[in-house]
C-alpha cells in the first residue's frame, strides 16, 4: 500500500483481537474458510436486523407524527438514513478500527450492485419503469450530480482536489441532500403522496393473493418471525418477490435468530403498535455495530490470507450483501426511479460524506486512501446512470413493447455487472491495467 509520510507517522495496527488461528493454519489447512463463512453470516445478519428493527422502528416512530407533510419529509430523512446505517457503521469501522479502505470499497460496491443488479431485478419484476420523460431526465440529473459529488470527495487527482477542496464537495452534497429532502415542505400536496408502508403491511399487500392460510384479523403472530411466506409456485403474485421473501425468511433463521429473539418483545414487525420502538432502534443499532465489527475483522483476515487488498474484499464480498437491504423495496413500482435515487443519495451521505466529515473533525486531516481505483469506479457508476436513463428515454418514445425492452435492459444490467464491471474494477485494483483519469 502507498501511504503518505504523514500517514506513516500516524499508522498503527488495526484494533482487532488476536487471530484464532496461526498464519500456517489459515493458509495451509484452510482455516480462512471459517472466517469467510463467519463474515458472510455476520453481514447478512446485520442487514436483516437493521431492516427489521432499526428501519421499522424508526418508521413506527415517524408514523406517530400528526402533520402529514412533516411526516413525509422526516420519513425520507430518518427512514432513508436508517436504511443506510450499515454503510455508515462499516465506513467508520474502516476509518477508525481496520485502518483500511474495506469500508469505502463496501460502500462503492453496494452502490454499484444496487445500480446494476437491484435495478435489473426491479425491471424484471415490473417489466417497465414508472415515470414520464421529464421525471426520467430530472432523476438522471440528480443521480449524476450526487455521484459527481462523491467522485470529487474520493478523487485521487491532485489537480482536481487542489482546485476544489474535498470539504467543499462534502458541504455541497449535504446542501443538495437537504434541499431535495426538504422540498416537499415548500410544495403543495395536491394528492396523497405514496406512503412507505411498514414491512408488516407491505408483506400483506404483496402476498394477499397468494396467501393460502390467512391468519385471523388481529392475530399478532401473522407477521411474526416464524411465519413462512407463501409457496413460490402457488402464489398468484410476483414469483420474484415471493422468492425474496423466502430468502429473507431462511436468512433470518440461519443468521439472525439470536438477535431477533433477544428483541422479540419490541419487534415493530410482529407488534406494529408497540410503544417500545425506541428499544428496537437502539438494540438493533447495537447489534449491527457488533456484527459488522466481526465482519470487518474476519474479512480482513480472509483478504490477508488470500492476498486480496481490503478494498477488493469490500467491493466484491461485503458491498453486494449490504446492497441487499434494498430488496424489500422491489415491491414498490417507483423503485426503479424514485427509490433508487433516494438510496444513492443516502448511501453517499452516510457512507462517504458523513464518515469523511467525522474523520476530519476528530483527526484534523483527510482520511488517506491506499488505493487509486475510486476515480475509475465513480466513472463507471456515472456511465451506468447515464446509459440506463438514456435507454429509459428511448424506450418511452420509440419501443413498441415496453415489457420486452425492460426485460432486456434488466438482464443486460445484471450481466454488465458480472462480466464487465467487476472484472474491470478488480483488474484496476490489482494494477493489470491503468485508466488515465
Buried (B, 14 or more C-beta within 10 A) or exposed (E): EEEEEEBEEEEEEBEBEEBEBEEEBBBEEEBBEBBBEBBBBBBBBBBBBBBBBBBBBBBBBBBEBEEEBEBBBBBBBBBBBBBBBBBBBBBBBBBBBBBBBBBBBBBBBBBBBBBBBBBBBBBBBBBBBEBEEEBBBBBBEBBBBBBBBBBBBBBBEEEBBEEEEBEEBBBBBBEBBEEBBEEBEEEEEEEEEEEBBBBBEBBBEBBEEBBEEEEEEEEBEBBBBEEEBBEBEEBEBBBBBBBBBBBBBEBBEEBBBEBBEEBEEBBBBBBBEBEBBEBBBBBBBBBBBBBBBBBBBBBBBBBBBEEBBBBBBBBBBBBBBBBBBBBBBBBBBBBBBBBBBBBBBBBBBBBBBBBBBBBBEEEEEBBBBBBBBBBBBBBBBBEBBBBBBEBBEEBBEEBEEEEEBBBBBBEBBBBBBEEEBBEBBBBBBEEEEEEEB
